[in-house]
């Protein structure tokens, strides 16, 4: 029996891959893993420096995967914040909030204490929602 090796790439939809790349690398501190093109299609992934086995795909809806009507609908849903939120664990939520806010990250929620954790919310340039969480000492990831 073949054993699976876990999830390697999870994608988010973005409307502008260059803008997304600048955000994820320049503001969140991710690194480029793969950036290749096949005609108009671009496979673009980044990874957190502390998670080299996991990639976040920054994918633009459109051909060859989606027709234009579907691509427009997906971009509109992302822009409205309708996609499931992503979670970024940090060691100091308030410090990360201040640093990212000063870099121009759009926050939807300032840091708050909840159940022993501290969390804040922000959005990427396409509208994807993120929760930034500082876990309580001994908290489960």
N, CA, C and O atoms as a GROMACS GRO file, in nm:
protein
  564
    1UNK      N    1   0.084  -0.118   0.000
    1UNK     CA    2   0.000   0.000   0.000
    1UNK      C    3   0.089   0.125   0.000
    1UNK      O    4   0.188   0.131   0.073
    2UNK      N    5   0.053   0.222  -0.081
    2UNK     CA    6   0.127   0.346  -0.088
    2UNK      C    7   0.083   0.438   0.025
    2UNK      O    8  -0.036   0.455   0.050
    3UNK      N    9   0.179   0.496   0.092
    3UNK     CA   10   0.151   0.587   0.203
    3UNK      C   11   0.157   0.730   0.151
    3UNK      O   12   0.251   0.768   0.082
    4UNK      N   13   0.054   0.811   0.186
    4UNK     CA   14   0.063   0.951   0.144
    4UNK      C   15   0.159   1.024   0.235
    4UNK      O   16   0.183   0.982   0.348
    5UNK      N   17   0.214   1.133   0.185
    5UNK     CA   18   0.319   1.206   0.258
    5UNK      C   19   0.271   1.340   0.312
    5UNK      O   20   0.353   1.421   0.354
    6UNK      N   21   0.142   1.364   0.310
    6UNK     CA   22   0.088   1.487   0.365
    6UNK      C   23   0.062   1.593   0.260
    6UNK      O   24   0.090   1.573   0.142
    7UNK      N   25   0.010   1.703   0.304
    7UNK     CA   26  -0.025   1.813   0.214
    7UNK      C   27   0.099   1.896   0.185
    7UNK      O   28   0.171   1.935   0.277
    8UNK      N   29   0.124   1.922   0.058
    8UNK     CA   30   0.241   1.999   0.018
    8UNK      C   31   0.210   2.141  -0.025
    8UNK      O   32   0.290   2.232  -0.001
    9UNK      N   33   0.094   2.161  -0.089
    9UNK     CA   34   0.056   2.293  -0.139
    9UNK      C   35  -0.091   2.317  -0.111
    9UNK      O   36  -0.176   2.232  -0.138
   10UNK      N   37  -0.122   2.433  -0.056
   10UNK     CA   38  -0.259   2.482  -0.043
   10UNK      C   39  -0.262   2.615  -0.115
   10UNK      O   40  -0.173   2.699  -0.095
   11UNK      N   41  -0.364   2.636  -0.198
   11UNK     CA   42  -0.369   2.758  -0.276
   11UNK      C   43  -0.472   2.857  -0.228
   11UNK      O   44  -0.574   2.821  -0.168
   12UNK      N   45  -0.445   2.984  -0.256
   12UNK     CA   46  -0.542   3.092  -0.240
   12UNK      C   47  -0.554   3.160  -0.375
   12UNK      O   48  -0.459   3.164  -0.453
   13UNK      N   49  -0.672   3.214  -0.402
   13UNK     CA   50  -0.693   3.288  -0.525
   13UNK      C   51  -0.656   3.434  -0.503
   13UNK      O   52  -0.692   3.495  -0.403
   14UNK      N   53  -0.583   3.488  -0.599
   14UNK     CA   54  -0.543   3.628  -0.596
   14UNK      C   55  -0.575   3.689  -0.731
   14UNK      O   56  -0.577   3.618  -0.832
   15UNK      N   57  -0.601   3.817  -0.735
   15UNK     CA   58  -0.632   3.881  -0.863
   15UNK      C   59  -0.508   3.932  -0.934
   15UNK      O   60  -0.510   3.951  -1.055
   16UNK      N   61  -0.400   3.955  -0.861
   16UNK     CA   62  -0.276   4.005  -0.920
   16UNK      C   63  -0.160   3.931  -0.852
   16UNK      O   64  -0.128   3.957  -0.736
   17UNK      N   65  -0.097   3.840  -0.925
   17UNK     CA   66   0.008   3.758  -0.865
   17UNK      C   67   0.131   3.839  -0.826
   17UNK      O   68   0.195   3.807  -0.726
   18UNK      N   69   0.165   3.942  -0.900
   18UNK     CA   70   0.280   4.024  -0.863
   18UNK      C   71   0.253   4.100  -0.733
   18UNK      O   72   0.340   4.108  -0.646
   19UNK      N   73   0.133   4.154  -0.719
   19UNK     CA   74   0.095   4.224  -0.597
   19UNK      C   75   0.092   4.127  -0.478
   19UNK      O   76   0.138   4.160  -0.369
   20UNK      N   77   0.039   4.006  -0.501
   20UNK     CA   78   0.036   3.905  -0.395
   20UNK      C   79   0.177   3.865  -0.355
   20UNK      O   80   0.206   3.849  -0.236
   21UNK      N   81   0.263   3.848  -0.453
   21UNK     CA   82   0.403   3.812  -0.425
   21UNK      C   83   0.470   3.919  -0.340
   21UNK      O   84   0.540   3.887  -0.243
   22UNK      N   85   0.450   4.044  -0.375
   22UNK     CA   86   0.510   4.153  -0.298
   22UNK      C   87   0.457   4.153  -0.154
   22UNK      O   88   0.532   4.180  -0.061
   23UNK      N   89   0.329   4.123  -0.136
   23UNK     CA   90   0.269   4.119  -0.004
   23UNK      C   91   0.325   4.004   0.080
   23UNK      O   92   0.373   4.025   0.191
   24UNK      N   93   0.318   3.884   0.026
   24UNK     CA   94   0.357   3.766   0.103
   24UNK      C   95   0.507   3.762   0.131
   24UNK      O   96   0.549   3.718   0.238
   25UNK      N   97   0.588   3.808   0.038
   25UNK     CA   98   0.733   3.810   0.058
   25UNK      C   99   0.775   3.936   0.134
   25UNK      O  100   0.845   3.928   0.235
   26UNK      N  101   0.733   4.051   0.085
   26UNK     CA  102   0.779   4.178   0.141
   26UNK      C  103   0.720   4.214   0.276
   26UNK      O  104   0.786   4.282   0.355
   27UNK      N  105   0.597   4.170   0.304
   27UNK     CA  106   0.532   4.208   0.430
   27UNK      C  107   0.525   4.093   0.530
   27UNK      O  108   0.551   4.112   0.648
   28UNK      N  109   0.489   3.973   0.482
   28UNK     CA  110   0.474   3.861   0.574
   28UNK      C  111   0.602   3.781   0.593
   28UNK      O  112   0.611   3.699   0.685
   29UNK      N  113   0.703   3.803   0.508
   29UNK     CA  114   0.831   3.736   0.525
   29UNK      C  115   0.840   3.596   0.466
   29UNK      O  116   0.932   3.521   0.499
   30UNK      N  117   0.744   3.560   0.379
   30UNK     CA  118   0.753   3.432   0.311
   30UNK      C  119   0.865   3.439   0.207
   30UNK      O  120   0.916   3.547   0.176
   31UNK      N  121   0.903   3.323   0.152
   31UNK     CA  122   1.005   3.316   0.048
   31UNK      C  123   0.944   3.251  -0.076
   31UNK      O  124   0.855   3.167  -0.065
   32UNK      N  125   0.993   3.290  -0.193
   32UNK     CA  126   0.946   3.228  -0.317
   32UNK      C  127   0.997   3.085  -0.322
   32UNK      O  128   1.115   3.059  -0.301
   33UNK      N  129   0.907   2.992  -0.349
   33UNK     CA  130   0.946   2.853  -0.370
   33UNK      C  131   0.952   2.824  -0.520
   33UNK      O  132   1.056   2.780  -0.570
   34UNK      N  133   0.842   2.848  -0.591
   34UNK     CA  134   0.835   2.819  -0.734
   34UNK      C  135   0.764   2.932  -0.805
   34UNK      O  136   0.660   2.980  -0.759
   35UNK      N  137   0.820   2.976  -0.917
   35UNK     CA  138   0.757   3.078  -1.000
   35UNK      C  139   0.786   3.042  -1.146
   35UNK      O  140   0.891   3.080  -1.200
   36UNK      N  141   0.694   2.970  -1.208
   36UNK     CA  142   0.712   2.926  -1.346
   36UNK      C  143   0.586   2.958  -1.426
   36UNK      O  144   0.476   2.968  -1.372
   37UNK      N  145   0.606   2.972  -1.556
   37UNK     CA  146   0.495   3.004  -1.645
   37UNK      C  147   0.484   2.901  -1.756
   37UNK      O  148   0.583   2.842  -1.799
   38UNK      N  149   0.361   2.881  -1.800
   38UNK     CA  150   0.332   2.800  -1.917
   38UNK      C  151   0.231   2.882  -1.997
   38UNK      O  152   0.110   2.873  -1.976
   39UNK      N  153   0.282   2.963  -2.090
   39UNK     CA  154   0.196   3.057  -2.160
   39UNK      C  155   0.145   3.159  -2.059
   39UNK      O  156   0.225   3.214  -1.983
   40UNK      N  157   0.014   3.186  -2.056
   40UNK     CA  158  -0.039   3.283  -1.961
   40UNK      C  159  -0.055   3.228  -1.820
   40UNK      O  160  -0.076   3.304  -1.725
   41UNK      N  161  -0.045   3.095  -1.805
   41UNK     CA  162  -0.062   3.034  -1.673
   41UNK      C  163   0.067   3.047  -1.592
   41UNK      O  164   0.176   3.022  -1.644
   42UNK      N  165   0.054   3.085  -1.467
   42UNK     CA  166   0.169   3.102  -1.378
   42UNK      C  167   0.148   3.020  -1.252
   42UNK      O  168   0.049   3.038  -1.181
   43UNK      N  169   0.241   2.929  -1.225
   43UNK     CA  170   0.241   2.852  -1.101
   43UNK      C  171   0.336   2.924  -1.006
   43UNK      O  172   0.457   2.923  -1.025
   44UNK      N  173   0.278   2.986  -0.903
   44UNK     CA  174   0.353   3.069  -0.809
   44UNK      C  175   0.326   3.020  -0.668
   44UNK      O  176   0.212   3.022  -0.621
   45UNK      N  177   0.431   2.975  -0.600
   45UNK     CA  178   0.416   2.932  -0.461
   45UNK      C  179   0.520   3.000  -0.374
   45UNK      O  180   0.631   3.030  -0.417
   46UNK      N  181   0.481   3.022  -0.249
   46UNK     CA  182   0.571   3.078  -0.148
   46UNK      C  183   0.567   2.985  -0.028
   46UNK      O  184   0.479   2.900  -0.016
   47UNK      N  185   0.664   3.002   0.059
   47UNK     CA  186   0.665   2.922   0.181
   47UNK      C  187   0.720   3.004   0.297
   47UNK      O  188   0.803   3.094   0.279
   48UNK      N  189   0.671   2.971   0.414
   48UNK     CA  190   0.722   3.034   0.536
   48UNK      C  191   0.860   2.976   0.561
   48UNK      O  192   0.879   2.855   0.546
   49UNK      N  193   0.958   3.059   0.600
   49UNK     CA  194   1.093   3.008   0.620
   49UNK      C  195   1.103   2.897   0.725
   49UNK      O  196   1.197   2.817   0.722
   50UNK      N  197   1.008   2.892   0.819
   50UNK     CA  198   1.011   2.790   0.922
   50UNK      C  199   0.931   2.665   0.885
   50UNK      O  200   0.922   2.571   0.964
   51UNK      N  201   0.871   2.663   0.764
   51UNK     CA  202   0.793   2.548   0.719
   51UNK      C  203   0.834   2.511   0.576
   51UNK      O  204   0.755   2.528   0.484
   52UNK      N  205   0.955   2.461   0.558
   52UNK     CA  206   1.004   2.434   0.422
   52UNK      C  207   0.929   2.324   0.348
   52UNK      O  208   0.942   2.313   0.227
   53UNK      N  209   0.852   2.241   0.419
   53UNK     CA  210   0.780   2.134   0.353
   53UNK      C  211   0.641   2.172   0.306
   53UNK      O  212   0.569   2.087   0.253
   54UNK      N  213   0.602   2.296   0.325
   54UNK     CA  214   0.467   2.339   0.293
   54UNK      C  215   0.471   2.464   0.206
   54UNK      O  216   0.547   2.557   0.234
   55UNK      N  217   0.391   2.465   0.100
   55UNK     CA  218   0.386   2.581   0.010
   55UNK      C  219   0.245   2.640   0.007
   55UNK      O  220   0.146   2.567   0.014
   56UNK      N  221   0.239   2.772  -0.005
   56UNK     CA  222   0.113   2.843  -0.026
   56UNK      C  223   0.112   2.887  -0.171
   56UNK      O  224   0.197   2.966  -0.213
   57UNK      N  225   0.016   2.838  -0.247
   57UNK     CA  226   0.005   2.875  -0.388
   57UNK      C  227  -0.073   3.004  -0.402
   57UNK      O  228  -0.178   3.021  -0.341
   58UNK      N  229  -0.020   3.095  -0.483
   58UNK     CA  230  -0.086   3.223  -0.512
   58UNK      C  231  -0.136   3.213  -0.656
   58UNK      O  232  -0.063   3.244  -0.750
   59UNK      N  233  -0.261   3.170  -0.672
   59UNK     CA  234  -0.313   3.135  -0.803
   59UNK      C  235  -0.418   3.235  -0.850
   59UNK      O  236  -0.504   3.278  -0.773
   60UNK      N  237  -0.408   3.271  -0.976
   60UNK     CA  238  -0.505   3.363  -1.037
   60UNK      C  239  -0.611   3.281  -1.108
   60UNK      O  240  -0.578   3.200  -1.195
   61UNK      N  241  -0.738   3.301  -1.073
   61UNK     CA  242  -0.844   3.228  -1.142
   61UNK      C  243  -0.844   3.262  -1.291
   61UNK      O  244  -0.829   3.379  -1.329
   62UNK      N  245  -0.860   3.162  -1.374
   62UNK     CA  246  -0.864   3.185  -1.518
   62UNK      C  247  -0.818   3.062  -1.594
   62UNK      O  248  -0.797   2.956  -1.535
   63UNK      N  249  -0.803   3.077  -1.725
   63UNK     CA  250  -0.762   2.964  -1.808
   63UNK      C  251  -0.624   2.914  -1.766
   63UNK      O  252  -0.542   2.994  -1.720
   64UNK      N  253  -0.595   2.789  -1.778
   64UNK     CA  254  -0.676   2.684  -1.839
   64UNK      C  255  -0.769   2.615  -1.740
   64UNK      O  256  -0.839   2.521  -1.778
   65UNK      N  257  -0.772   2.658  -1.613
   65UNK     CA  258  -0.853   2.592  -1.511
   65UNK      C  259  -0.998   2.640  -1.514
   65UNK      O  260  -1.090   2.559  -1.501
   66UNK      N  261  -1.019   2.770  -1.530
   66UNK     CA  262  -1.154   2.827  -1.521
   66UNK      C  263  -1.188   2.906  -1.648
   66UNK      O  264  -1.101   2.967  -1.710
   67UNK      N  265  -1.316   2.904  -1.684
   67UNK     CA  266  -1.360   2.995  -1.790
   67UNK      C  267  -1.371   3.135  -1.730
   67UNK      O  268  -1.363   3.151  -1.608
   68UNK      N  269  -1.389   3.237  -1.814
   68UNK     CA  270  -1.386   3.376  -1.765
   68UNK      C  271  -1.498   3.406  -1.667
   68UNK      O  272  -1.476   3.478  -1.570
   69UNK      N  273  -1.618   3.352  -1.689
   69UNK     CA  274  -1.729   3.378  -1.596
   69UNK      C  275  -1.698   3.321  -1.457
   69UNK      O  276  -1.724   3.386  -1.356
   70UNK      N  277  -1.643   3.201  -1.453
   70UNK     CA  278  -1.607   3.140  -1.324
   70UNK      C  279  -1.494   3.218  -1.259
   70UNK      O  280  -1.498   3.242  -1.138
   71UNK      N  281  -1.395   3.259  -1.337
   71UNK     CA  282  -1.283   3.337  -1.284
   71UNK      C  283  -1.332   3.468  -1.222
   71UNK      O  284  -1.286   3.506  -1.114
   72UNK      N  285  -1.424   3.536  -1.289
   72UNK     CA  286  -1.478   3.662  -1.235
   72UNK      C  287  -1.553   3.637  -1.105
   72UNK      O  288  -1.540   3.714  -1.010
   73UNK      N  289  -1.632   3.529  -1.100
   73UNK     CA  290  -1.706   3.497  -0.979
   73UNK      C  291  -1.611   3.468  -0.863
   73UNK      O  292  -1.634   3.513  -0.750
   74UNK      N  293  -1.506   3.392  -0.889
   74UNK     CA  294  -1.409   3.361  -0.783
   74UNK      C  295  -1.339   3.486  -0.734
   74UNK      O  296  -1.323   3.504  -0.613
   75UNK      N  297  -1.296   3.572  -0.825
   75UNK     CA  298  -1.228   3.696  -0.783
   75UNK      C  299  -1.322   3.782  -0.698
   75UNK      O  300  -1.279   3.843  -0.600
   76UNK      N  301  -1.450   3.787  -0.736
   76UNK     CA  302  -1.547   3.867  -0.659
   76UNK      C  303  -1.567   3.808  -0.519
   76UNK      O  304  -1.577   3.883  -0.422
   77UNK      N  305  -1.573   3.676  -0.509
   77UNK     CA  306  -1.590   3.613  -0.377
   77UNK      C  307  -1.470   3.640  -0.287
   77UNK      O  308  -1.486   3.669  -0.169
   78UNK      N  309  -1.350   3.631  -0.344
   78UNK     CA  310  -1.229   3.659  -0.265
   78UNK      C  311  -1.230   3.804  -0.218
   78UNK      O  312  -1.203   3.832  -0.102
   79UNK      N  313  -1.261   3.897  -0.308
   79UNK     CA  314  -1.260   4.039  -0.274
   79UNK      C  315  -1.358   4.071  -0.162
   79UNK      O  316  -1.335   4.164  -0.084
   80UNK      N  317  -1.467   3.996  -0.153
   80UNK     CA  318  -1.566   4.017  -0.047
   80UNK      C  319  -1.528   3.949   0.084
   80UNK      O  320  -1.598   3.964   0.184
   81UNK      N  321  -1.417   3.876   0.084
   81UNK     CA  322  -1.375   3.805   0.204
   81UNK      C  323  -1.455   3.679   0.230
   81UNK      O  324  -1.466   3.635   0.345
   82UNK      N  325  -1.513   3.620   0.126
   82UNK     CA  326  -1.602   3.505   0.141
   82UNK      C  327  -1.529   3.371   0.149
   82UNK      O  328  -1.591   3.269   0.177
   83UNK      N  329  -1.400   3.370   0.125
   83UNK     CA  330  -1.325   3.244   0.129
   83UNK      C  331  -1.289   3.211   0.274
   83UNK      O  332  -1.283   3.301   0.358
   84UNK      N  333  -1.263   3.083   0.305
   84UNK     CA  334  -1.227   3.048   0.443
   84UNK      C  335  -1.099   3.119   0.485
   84UNK      O  336  -1.008   3.136   0.405
   85UNK      N  337  -1.092   3.160   0.612
   85UNK     CA  338  -0.971   3.229   0.659
   85UNK      C  339  -0.854   3.133   0.672
   85UNK      O  340  -0.871   3.013   0.691
   86UNK      N  341  -0.737   3.189   0.662
   86UNK     CA  342  -0.613   3.118   0.684
   86UNK      C  343  -0.562   3.158   0.821
   86UNK      O  344  -0.601   3.262   0.874
   87UNK      N  345  -0.474   3.077   0.880
   87UNK     CA  346  -0.424   3.106   1.015
   87UNK      C  347  -0.273   3.110   1.013
   87UNK      O  348  -0.207   3.019   0.962
   88UNK      N  349  -0.218   3.217   1.068
   88UNK     CA  350  -0.074   3.235   1.083
   88UNK      C  351  -0.043   3.238   1.232
   88UNK      O  352  -0.092   3.325   1.304
   89UNK      N  353   0.039   3.143   1.279
   89UNK     CA  354   0.080   3.143   1.419
   89UNK      C  355   0.200   3.234   1.437
   89UNK      O  356   0.294   3.230   1.358
   90UNK      N  357   0.196   3.315   1.541
   90UNK     CA  358   0.306   3.406   1.573
   90UNK      C  359   0.338   3.395   1.721
   90UNK      O  360   0.254   3.352   1.801
   91UNK      N  361   0.459   3.433   1.757
   91UNK     CA  362   0.499   3.426   1.899
   91UNK      C  363   0.456   3.552   1.975
   91UNK      O  364   0.443   3.548   2.098
   92UNK      N  365   0.434   3.663   1.905
   92UNK     CA  366   0.396   3.790   1.968
   92UNK      C  367   0.296   3.860   1.877
   92UNK      O  368   0.335   3.932   1.785
   93UNK      N  369   0.168   3.840   1.902
   93UNK     CA  370   0.064   3.894   1.815
   93UNK      C  371   0.065   4.047   1.813
   93UNK      O  372   0.054   4.108   1.706
   94UNK      N  373   0.078   4.107   1.927
   94UNK     CA  374   0.076   4.254   1.931
   94UNK      C  375   0.197   4.315   1.860
   94UNK      O  376   0.184   4.414   1.789
   95UNK      N  377   0.313   4.254   1.880
   95UNK     CA  378   0.433   4.301   1.810
   95UNK      C  379   0.422   4.282   1.660
   95UNK      O  380   0.458   4.372   1.583
   96UNK      N  381   0.373   4.166   1.618
   96UNK     CA  382   0.355   4.139   1.475
   96UNK      C  383   0.250   4.234   1.415
   96UNK      O  384   0.265   4.281   1.302
   97UNK      N  385   0.145   4.261   1.490
   97UNK     CA  386   0.042   4.355   1.446
   97UNK      C  387   0.103   4.492   1.418
   97UNK      O  388   0.080   4.551   1.312
   98UNK      N  389   0.180   4.542   1.512
   98UNK     CA  390   0.242   4.675   1.495
   98UNK      C  391   0.335   4.677   1.374
   98UNK      O  392   0.331   4.771   1.295
   99UNK      N  393   0.419   4.574   1.361
   99UNK     CA  394   0.514   4.569   1.249
   99UNK      C  395   0.440   4.561   1.115
   99UNK      O  396   0.475   4.634   1.022
  100UNK      N  397   0.340   4.475   1.105
  100UNK     CA  398   0.268   4.460   0.979
  100UNK      C  399   0.181   4.581   0.947
  100UNK      O  400   0.173   4.624   0.832
  101UNK      N  401   0.118   4.638   1.049
  101UNK     CA  402   0.038   4.760   1.027
  101UNK      C  403   0.127   4.871   0.974
  101UNK      O  404   0.088   4.945   0.884
  102UNK      N  405   0.248   4.883   1.029
  102UNK     CA  406   0.341   4.986   0.984
  102UNK      C  407   0.390   4.961   0.841
  102UNK      O  408   0.434   5.054   0.773
  103UNK      N  409   0.381   4.836   0.796
  103UNK     CA  410   0.416   4.803   0.656
  103UNK      C  411   0.297   4.821   0.562
  103UNK      O  412   0.310   4.800   0.441
  104UNK      N  413   0.181   4.859   0.617
  104UNK     CA  414   0.064   4.885   0.533
  104UNK      C  415  -0.034   4.770   0.521
  104UNK      O  416  -0.122   4.774   0.435
  105UNK      N  417  -0.022   4.667   0.605
  105UNK     CA  418  -0.117   4.556   0.601
  105UNK      C  419  -0.251   4.606   0.653
  105UNK      O  420  -0.258   4.674   0.755
  106UNK      N  421  -0.359   4.570   0.582
  106UNK     CA  422  -0.496   4.609   0.618
  106UNK      C  423  -0.550   4.514   0.723
  106UNK      O  424  -0.579   4.398   0.693
  107UNK      N  425  -0.565   4.561   0.846
  107UNK     CA  426  -0.618   4.478   0.954
  107UNK      C  427  -0.769   4.496   0.965
  107UNK      O  428  -0.821   4.607   0.953
  108UNK      N  429  -0.837   4.386   0.988
  108UNK     CA  430  -0.981   4.387   1.009
  108UNK      C  431  -1.015   4.376   1.156
  108UNK      O  432  -1.129   4.400   1.196
  109UNK      N  433  -0.915   4.340   1.237
  109UNK     CA  434  -0.934   4.328   1.381
  109UNK      C  435  -0.801   4.349   1.451
  109UNK      O  436  -0.702   4.284   1.418
  110UNK      N  437  -0.799   4.440   1.545
  110UNK     CA  438  -0.680   4.461   1.627
  110UNK      C  439  -0.663   4.341   1.720
  110UNK      O  440  -0.758   4.266   1.741
  111UNK      N  441  -0.543   4.323   1.777
  111UNK     CA  442  -0.522   4.210   1.867
  111UNK      C  443  -0.618   4.213   1.986
  111UNK      O  444  -0.639   4.317   2.049
  112UNK      N  445  -0.676   4.097   2.016
  112UNK     CA  446  -0.764   4.081   2.132
  112UNK      C  447  -0.727   3.952   2.205
  112UNK      O  448  -0.680   3.856   2.144
  113UNK      N  449  -0.750   3.952   2.336
  113UNK     CA  450  -0.730   3.832   2.416
  113UNK      C  451  -0.856   3.747   2.407
  113UNK      O  452  -0.967   3.795   2.428
  114UNK      N  453  -0.836   3.618   2.375
  114UNK     CA  454  -0.948   3.524   2.364
  114UNK      C  455  -0.905   3.388   2.413
  114UNK      O  456  -0.816   3.326   2.354
  115UNK      N  457  -0.967   3.342   2.520
  115UNK     CA  458  -0.941   3.207   2.572
  115UNK      C  459  -0.792   3.182   2.598
  115UNK      O  460  -0.744   3.071   2.579
  116UNK      N  461  -0.721   3.284   2.642
  116UNK     CA  462  -0.580   3.271   2.670
  116UNK      C  463  -0.489   3.296   2.552
  116UNK      O  464  -0.369   3.317   2.568
  117UNK      N  465  -0.546   3.296   2.431
  117UNK     CA  466  -0.470   3.328   2.310
  117UNK      C  467  -0.484   3.477   2.281
  117UNK      O  468  -0.567   3.545   2.341
  118UNK      N  469  -0.403   3.527   2.191
  118UNK     CA  470  -0.418   3.663   2.139
  118UNK      C  471  -0.432   3.649   1.989
  118UNK      O  472  -0.351   3.581   1.925
  119UNK      N  473  -0.534   3.712   1.932
  119UNK     CA  474  -0.548   3.702   1.787
  119UNK      C  475  -0.586   3.835   1.725
  119UNK      O  476  -0.643   3.923   1.790
  120UNK      N  477  -0.553   3.848   1.597
  120UNK     CA  478  -0.585   3.966   1.518
  120UNK      C  479  -0.626   3.916   1.379
  120UNK      O  480  -0.597   3.802   1.343
  121UNK      N  481  -0.693   4.001   1.302
  121UNK     CA  482  -0.734   3.963   1.168
  121UNK      C  483  -0.683   4.062   1.066
  121UNK      O  484  -0.679   4.182   1.091
  122UNK      N  485  -0.643   4.011   0.948
  122UNK     CA  486  -0.601   4.099   0.839
  122UNK      C  487  -0.638   4.036   0.707
  122UNK      O  488  -0.680   3.920   0.701
  123UNK      N  489  -0.623   4.113   0.600
  123UNK     CA  490  -0.655   4.066   0.466
  123UNK      C  491  -0.536   4.090   0.374
  123UNK      O  492  -0.460   4.185   0.391
  124UNK      N  493  -0.521   4.000   0.276
  124UNK     CA  494  -0.419   4.022   0.174
  124UNK      C  495  -0.477   4.116   0.068
  124UNK      O  496  -0.595   4.149   0.074
  125UNK      N  497  -0.398   4.160  -0.029
  125UNK     CA  498  -0.449   4.257  -0.127
  125UNK      C  499  -0.569   4.207  -0.209
  125UNK      O  500  -0.647   4.289  -0.257
  126UNK      N  501  -0.585   4.075  -0.225
  126UNK     CA  502  -0.698   4.022  -0.300
  126UNK      C  503  -0.824   4.014  -0.214
  126UNK      O  504  -0.935   4.005  -0.268
  127UNK      N  505  -0.809   4.016  -0.082
  127UNK     CA  506  -0.924   4.006   0.008
  127UNK      C  507  -0.926   3.880   0.092
  127UNK      O  508  -1.016   3.864   0.175
  128UNK      N  509  -0.830   3.790   0.074
  128UNK     CA  510  -0.824   3.668   0.156
  128UNK      C  511  -0.806   3.705   0.302
  128UNK      O  512  -0.718   3.783   0.336
  129UNK      N  513  -0.890   3.647   0.388
  129UNK     CA  514  -0.883   3.675   0.530
  129UNK      C  515  -0.784   3.587   0.602
  129UNK      O  516  -0.772   3.468   0.574
  130UNK      N  517  -0.712   3.647   0.695
  130UNK     CA  518  -0.614   3.577   0.778
  130UNK      C  519  -0.646   3.603   0.924
  130UNK      O  520  -0.688   3.712   0.960
  131UNK      N  521  -0.626   3.502   1.008
  131UNK     CA  522  -0.622   3.517   1.152
  131UNK      C  523  -0.477   3.499   1.192
  131UNK      O  524  -0.411   3.404   1.150
  132UNK      N  525  -0.427   3.589   1.272
  132UNK     CA  526  -0.291   3.582   1.324
  132UNK      C  527  -0.306   3.551   1.473
  132UNK      O  528  -0.364   3.629   1.548
  133UNK      N  529  -0.254   3.436   1.515
  133UNK     CA  530  -0.280   3.388   1.651
  133UNK      C  531  -0.151   3.362   1.727
  133UNK      O  532  -0.060   3.294   1.680
  134UNK      N  533  -0.147   3.417   1.847
  134UNK     CA  534  -0.044   3.385   1.946
  134UNK      C  535  -0.107   3.290   2.043
  134UNK      O  536  -0.195   3.328   2.119
  135UNK      N  537  -0.063   3.165   2.041
  135UNK     CA  538  -0.122   3.064   2.128
  135UNK      C  539  -0.081   3.084   2.273
  135UNK      O  540   0.030   3.128   2.303
  136UNK      N  541  -0.173   3.050   2.362
  136UNK     CA  542  -0.142   3.052   2.504
  136UNK      C  543  -0.030   2.953   2.532
  136UNK      O  544  -0.012   2.857   2.457
  137UNK      N  545   0.044   2.976   2.637
  137UNK     CA  546   0.151   2.883   2.673
  137UNK      C  547   0.093   2.743   2.683
  137UNK      O  548  -0.004   2.720   2.754
  138UNK      N  549   0.154   2.650   2.611
  138UNK     CA  550   0.104   2.512   2.610
  138UNK      C  551  -0.016   2.491   2.522
  138UNK      O  552  -0.077   2.383   2.523
  139UNK      N  553  -0.053   2.593   2.442
  139UNK     CA  554  -0.169   2.582   2.353
  139UNK      C  555  -0.149   2.482   2.243
  139UNK      O  556  -0.036   2.453   2.204
  140UNK      N  557  -0.259   2.429   2.194
  140UNK     CA  558  -0.256   2.331   2.085
  140UNK      C  559  -0.258   2.402   1.952
  140UNK      O  560  -0.335   2.495   1.931
  141UNK      N  561  -0.171   2.357   1.861
  141UNK     CA  562  -0.166   2.416   1.727
  141UNK      C  563  -0.262   2.347   1.634
  141UNK      O  564  -0.271   2.384   1.517
   0.00000   0.00000   0.00000
